Amino acid sequence: MTQIDYQFTEEFARKMDAEDPINSFRDRFLFPEVNGGKAIYFCGNSLGLQPKSVKSYLEKELNNWANLGVDGHFHGEDAWYHARQKSKPALAQIMGAHTHEVVAMNNLSSNLHFLMVSFYRPTSERFKIIVDGGAFPSDMYMLETQVKFHGLNPDEAIVELIPRDGEHILRTEDIISEIIKHGDSLAMVNMAGLQYYTGQLFDIREITAAAHSVGAYAGFDLAHAAGNAVLKLHDWEVDFATWCSYKYMNSGPGNISGVFVHERFADRPDLPRFAGWWGHDEGQRFLMEKGFVPMHGADGWQVSNTNILALAAHQASLDIFMEAGMSNLRAKSEKLTGYLAYLIEQISGKSGILEIITPKKPDERGCQLSLHIHRGGKAVFDDWYSHGVVGDWRNPNVIRLAPTPLYNSFLDVFRFAQILEQSLKKFA
Ligand SMILES: *Cc1c(COP(=O)(O)O)cnc(C)c1O
């Protein structure tokens, strides 16, 4: 990316918005109000905003249900029986996958458990799991209980990677050397694609290659990477992955997740799994016979019949992603987050009050910046909120801000910077 000559002026921010080819997508979203004004919403890393189109997508399915009843399962082009197919092209594009490698289903934590049934098969020699230290709590509970489920001790089986002394992020070389060190005892690497706390985007390709070189599987939790970072799961040979749709994918609180399973495993009925009827051969499903025959590809990991209302809200958002295009989104995202980083440096700069712990290089981060605040703490954060800035506070002193390229503007970032400047004067 060419270096941009960022400036702390409203004129500059307005010029950037005028030149932004996807600026108008902002109008497709509903913004919450804070203290009577439209929020500066930097919390898409936690819950993405509602696309205005969601209502009509839901209404359509409610009408189909009202008008067709059970016949909705097989009626016309919206037949619920095949509903998941519609979401596949967008999911494949966002994940860098083939359509048969992805499917929308369940929720994230449930999916990771289901995937581990297939991909975490510890033996007395090969049983360890490598995870990024300080992973999201749900992921830690999942790994801990999976390990115990196999009669093993989490303290021995789970290897948590932590940054070097005095550093905030993991170095790829250290991740790789740890994988090599555990070698034959390593069953699986199961890391975040993008770390929720630090905002670090891991080198998924390198990590996967290292895991494979010692005979281990590589799986990723893409909760914070999906719809945020450019992903090429197929080409990177990732074994499996899962994500949620309610963060950067704007599909609504707790909405449907999805899984990726590499095509190497597309026709592997021998892989153990906890099955349900929706993963069973579609042509034979309604024969209602016993004897599970998994479908080809990721579909063979489905368990229950598709949640149609959830999928409808998801589809509204996926259609927006398809229209905007991941490459446009990513190009804008680098500039927008670059602008935020620049303004924070300008304002806090020499005072050292704010320290950005997220990597500086655009290809090592998504849109989120994580800050350590060394003076003023929560009072500064609360002051931002009183001026309409919705960010995210983590004890003891971390602030996460995620300007998202679909609905945030350069003017949002500029306005935030003005608020930041004032609140540091008052509270830090
Ligand atoms: C958001 C998030 C989750 C949430 O899991 P759910 O099953 O959707 O509740 C799990 N893991 C990570 C890394 C997350 O960021």
The ligand as a Tripos MOL2 file, in Angstrom:
@<TRIPOS>MOLECULE
LIG
   15    15     1     0     0
SMALL
NO_CHARGES

@<TRIPOS>ATOM
      1 C1        -16.8120  -14.2610   20.1340 C.3       1 LIG1
      2 C2        -15.9710  -15.4590   20.3510 C.ar      1 LIG1
      3 C3        -16.5260  -16.6740   20.7900 C.ar      1 LIG1
      4 C4        -17.9910  -16.7820   21.1120 C.3       1 LIG1
      5 O1        -18.4570  -18.0910   21.0080 O.3       1 LIG1
      6 P1        -20.0090  -18.4000   20.7850 P.3       1 LIG1
      7 O2        -20.0820  -19.8540   20.7200 O.co2     1 LIG1
      8 O3        -20.4320  -17.7050   19.5190 O.co2     1 LIG1
      9 O4        -20.7590  -17.8260   21.9490 O.co2     1 LIG1
     10 C5        -15.6870  -17.7620   20.9320 C.ar      1 LIG1
     11 N1        -14.3610  -17.6730   20.6530 N.ar      1 LIG1
     12 C6        -13.7940  -16.5120   20.2430 C.ar      1 LIG1
     13 C7        -12.3420  -16.4660   19.9480 C.3       1 LIG1
     14 C8        -14.5760  -15.3800   20.0910 C.ar      1 LIG1
     15 O5        -14.0070  -14.2370   19.7110 O.3       1 LIG1
@<TRIPOS>BOND
     1     1     2 1
     2     2     3 ar
     3     2    14 ar
     4     3     4 1
     5     3    10 ar
     6     4     5 1
     7     5     6 1
     8     6     7 2
     9     6     8 1
    10     6     9 1
    11    10    11 ar
    12    11    12 ar
    13    12    13 1
    14    12    14 ar
    15    14    15 1
@<TRIPOS>SUBSTRUCTURE
     1 LIG1         1 GROUP 0 **** ****
